């Protein structure tokens, strides 16, 4: 897994990366409080193939526990969580 966002696009709203050959997406939801980042991630994951990665950037501290529960409930793998400044980064692998 890449740290610090290297290799991910700078565009928001689920853009596939060229470097990862379409195997990952990024979903940016600053300023959205629960449950909106979860709902946006659920929609993005539904459009992805099994094994693809989704990186979600959120600004709500509650998103840490929310994405842990979401992964357990949906069977998607929570690959990584990080806090960088005021952003909370969640990486999910589509089941």
FENNORFEN-V208258 format. One record per residue. N is the residue number from 1. OMEGA is omega in degrees with one decimal (none if undefined). Layout:
BEGIN
N;OMEGA, N;OMEGA
END
This chain:
BEGIN
1;179.2, 2;176.4, 3;174.5, 4;174.8, 5;179.8, 6;178.7, 7;177.7, 8;178.9, 9;175.1, 10;177.8, 11;-179.6, 12;174.1, 13;165.7, 14;175.3, 15;175.7, 16;178.9, 17;176.5, 18;-176.6, 19;-177.4, 20;175.7, 21;175.7, 22;-178.0, 23;179.6, 24;176.5, 25;179.5, 26;-175.7, 27;-175.5, 28;-179.1, 29;178.5, 30;176.8, 31;178.0, 32;177.1, 33;179.1, 34;8.8, 35;-172.9, 36;177.2, 37;178.1, 38;-179.5, 39;178.2, 40;178.4, 41;179.1, 42;179.3, 43;179.9, 44;-179.8, 45;-179.8, 46;-179.0, 47;-176.7, 48;176.2, 49;177.7, 50;178.3, 51;178.6, 52;-179.3, 53;174.4, 54;177.1, 55;-177.7, 56;175.6, 57;-178.9, 58;178.4, 59;-180.0, 60;-178.5, 61;177.8, 62;-179.1, 63;178.7, 64;-179.8, 65;179.7, 66;-179.5, 67;174.0, 68;179.5, 69;179.1, 70;-180.0, 71;178.5, 72;-176.2, 73;-173.7, 74;-177.9, 75;173.3, 76;-177.1, 77;172.2, 78;-172.8, 79;-173.6, 80;169.6, 81;178.2, 82;169.6, 83;179.2, 84;-176.0, 85;-179.9, 86;-179.3, 87;176.5, 88;-174.3, 89;-179.5, 90;177.4, 91;-179.1, 92;172.9, 93;-179.5, 94;179.6, 95;none
END
